[in-house]
Amino acid sequence: MPYRLTIILSLACATFAWAGNTTFSVDGAASYALKHNPNLAAARFRIEEARGRLQQTGRLSNPELELDFTRHTTGREGSAGVALTQRFPLTSRLRHEKAVSRAELAAAEAEVRDAERKMDAGVRISSIKLLALAGQRELREKQLGNSRELSGFLNKRVEKGEGSPVDAAQVELETRQIEVENLTLAADEAVMLGELRLLLGIEGAGRIAISGELPAAKSVPGSKSVAGRPDILAAQSRAEAARSSVLEQQSRRWEDIGIGASYTRERVLDEPKPIETEQVIGFRFSLPLPLWNNNSGRIREAQAAVARAEKEIDAARLTANAEVSAAAGAMSAYVRLIGELDEQVLPAATKIEEQLRSNYSSGLVPLTDVLRARTRRLELQRQRLDALRDYHLARIRHSASTASTPSVKSIK
């Protein structure tokens, strides 16, 4: 194959591989999901639907045009008439209808913002878990290398008749266990990537990756108000719509009155005179009487809806405050745990490993003691990574529960 053709094919394959992989930062993944998630795109049309309802409500009914024509079958007598009627509400029903639609529009906007808040948090949580999985796999690779080194050392001693075959078999089993744990983490990563792909709205089989690493844990943020959470605002708007609906249903006790004018042209036979033409102009007025239907059922239903909406506001506030409290408590606990690991446990494990390594160099301890000390230190680092992951998950839940956006600079 010509050299130039080889170069072209190599570049084409590299370009195809690059195009099939997409890498996001945590913030970039969240921003991408807000723009491309199909469920969010569909939810945003609810706002347009509510705007259409608002545009339609509060309008008078169309005027009614009536035409009338009669003709005597035995003569030339007959009449023709036209009437125009417009219905007007006796009450402020149209204004209340407008208020209901306006509150429903506000509720739809808040509900979409709440869906965006949850989507942002969901993508960030999935991204943090993926970063933690990558860190766990890296630590297990180190443990696997350590276990293989220990296994090789013990197998050599067994071959020389200086070691126990049981110990060698046990270390070999530990090595296999770490390999299985790595496979489990790979399976978890595949599941998490599938969930993230759905949140991002990405089709195809291209690989998705999250870049960056988990930053250090910080202090717990101070208390924040949950009054601006979209779900609480949506509940308040629904309650406002329900209260306006009560007024609307009460105003429907009296149906619209009808006011109109009519014109009639009539031909009559007046013996012995010939046919005469008469013209009549009239005025029309209709008033429906609330005798059989005073809309009491609808009013009762609307009042019950108000009571339910008020309880939903209380429930939303309680849920929001509980989420903030739980997330803040979890952050505090993980900050203390990470601090204890960083300040006491990990330094002690590192010191013991260094002492054993020094003693091994002097021939005072076997290599097995050094390798097992390294295994303990790596296990502690795994625990620290788990705690750091859970801290960031709690931080994201805290940010979402207070309706604030996580800092763009918090994860790089």
Helices and strands as residue ranges (DSSP letters): H 3-19, E 21-24, H 26-36, H 38-56, E 64-71, E 78-88, H 93-160, H 165-200, E 207-210, H 230-251, E 257-269, E 275-286, H 296-340, I 341-345, H 346-361, H 367-401
